[in-house]
Amino acid sequence: MSVPAYIALGSNLGDSRSLIHEAANALASVSSDGVTISRLYISTPVDCPPGSPDFINAVARIQSLPGETPESLLIKLQALEKSFGRARKVIHNEARPLDLDLITFGSEIRETPLLTLPHPRAASRGFVLLPLLDLAPDFVMPGQTKSVKMLSASLQTESLPRLSPSV
């Protein structure tokens, strides 16, 4: 069975705008029905080393391949990150050309050593919620009671990402 999944995309190393667009195109290989991507946002790094560059962020919606599990999709997302030049972490939250986070996978709720669904910080991070708002304002993440629109409205405005200019 195929289910909708939301994936957060981030980049703060290299030509981030191009990398996000290329990664969104590459996500077609893990989707049974194309990829829908939000607008691009610029966000200040959260929990990153001092002096880290700003991120370009987006969220993509895919339809999982038949028989896909959250764990098998996560492995594919990690392989995509690696193909885009993401190296093994030396420093926690260091700059990276591509970061792909599985935010939700259908209505699955998981907490294992490999994967937590929905993503444990998705409901409080503007760089996830604002792009998700572009795609699914009325979506209620599994385990939540508020829609993406309601969660977004409760964010602190000083830390909100801003739309990236079109290029």
KEPAZA-501297 format. One record per residue (C-alpha): residue in three letters; x, y, z. Coordinates in steps of 0.2 Angstrom, whole numbers, padded with zeros to 4 digits, always signed. Each point is the difference from the previous one (the first is absolute). Layout:
AlaXYZ...
***
This chain:
Met+0000+0000+0000Ser+0006+0018-0004Val-0001+0014+0013Pro+0004+0018+0000Ala+0016+0006+0008Tyr+0007+0017+0003Ile+0019+0003+0000Ala+0009+0015+0006Leu+0014+0006-0011Gly+0014+0011+0006Ser+0017+0006-0007Asn+0013+0012+0007Leu+0015-0005-0010Gly+0003+0003-0018Asp-0013+0007-0012Ser-0014-0004+0011Arg-0014+0006-0011Ser+0005-0011-0014Leu+0004-0015+0012Ile-0018+0001+0007His-0008+0000-0018Glu+0012-0014-0005Ala-0005-0010+0015Ala-0018+0003-0002Asn+0002-0007-0018Ala+0010-0015+0007Leu-0015-0004+0012Ala-0010-0005-0015Ser+0010-0016+0001Val-0008-0004+0017Ser-0018+0006-0005Ser-0013-0010-0009Asp-0009+0016-0005Gly+0012+0015-0003Val+0006+0013+0013Thr-0008+0016+0006Ile+0012+0012+0007Ser-0003+0016+0011Arg+0007+0017-0003Leu+0018+0002+0006Tyr+0003+0008+0016Ile+0016+0008+0008Ser+0002-0004+0019Thr+0013+0003+0013Pro+0009-0016+0006Val-0007-0008+0015Asp+0011-0009+0012Cys+0015+0001-0012Pro+0018+0005+0003Pro+0003+0019+0001Gly+0003+0009-0016Ser-0011-0013-0010Pro-0007+0006-0016Asp-0019+0003-0002Phe-0010-0015-0007Ile-0011-0001-0015Asn-0015-0011+0005Ala-0015-0008-0008Val-0012-0014+0002Ala-0005-0013-0013Arg-0015-0011-0001Ile+0002-0017-0008Gln-0011-0015-0001Ser+0010-0015+0006Leu+0004-0015-0011Pro-0011-0015+0003Gly+0007-0011+0014Glu+0011+0014+0006Thr+0002+0002+0019Pro+0006+0015+0009Glu+0017-0008+0004Ser+0003-0005-0018Leu-0004+0017-0006Leu+0011+0008+0013Ile+0015-0011-0006Lys-0004+0006-0018Leu+0000+0018+0006Gln+0017-0002+0009Ala+0007-0008-0016Leu-0007+0016-0010Glu+0009+0011+0013Lys+0016-0009-0003Ser-0001+0001-0019Phe-0002+0019+0002Gly+0017+0001+0010Arg-0006-0002+0018Ala+0014-0007+0010Arg+0000-0009+0016Lys-0002+0012+0015Val+0016+0007+0008Ile-0009+0014+0009His-0018-0001+0006Asn-0011+0010-0012Glu+0014+0006-0011Ala-0003+0008-0016Arg-0006-0012-0014Pro-0004+0000-0018Leu-0016-0010+0003Asp-0011-0005+0015Leu-0015-0011-0003Asp-0012-0003+0015Leu-0015-0011-0001Ile-0013+0010+0009Thr-0015-0011-0002Phe-0004-0017-0009Gly-0019-0002-0001Ser-0007-0001+0018Glu+0015-0010+0006Ile+0006+0004+0018Arg+0017-0008+0004Glu+0013+0002+0013Thr+0015-0011-0003Pro+0019+0002+0001Leu-0001+0002-0019Leu-0015+0011-0003Thr-0012+0011+0010Leu-0017+0005-0009Pro-0006+0012-0002His+0017+0009+0001Pro+0001+0005+0018Arg+0003+0019-0003Ala-0010+0003-0016Ala-0015+0007+0010Ser+0011+0014+0007Arg+0012+0005-0014Gly-0005+0014-0011Phe+0012-0007-0014Val-0011-0015-0001Leu-0017+0007+0004Leu+0000+0015-0012Pro+0005-0011-0015Leu-0012-0013+0005Leu-0013+0014+0002Asp+0002+0003-0019Leu-0005-0018-0004Ala-0012-0005+0013Pro-0007+0013+0012Asp-0014-0011+0007Phe+0011-0015+0003Val+0001-0007+0017Met+0016-0009+0004Pro-0002-0017+0008Gly-0001+0002+0019Gln-0004+0019-0002Thr-0017+0008+0003Lys+0004+0016-0009Ser+0001+0003-0019Val+0016+0006-0008Lys-0008+0017-0002Met-0004+0001+0019Leu+0017-0006+0005Ser+0008+0013-0012Ala-0010+0014+0008Ser+0007-0004+0017Leu+0018+0002-0006Gln+0011+0014+0007Thr+0001+0013-0014Glu+0018+0005+0003Ser+0006-0017-0004Leu-0011-0003-0016Pro+0009-0005-0016Arg-0003+0012-0015Leu-0004-0004-0018Ser+0015-0002-0011Pro+0001+0012-0014Ser-0004-0008-0017Val+0016-0002-0011
***
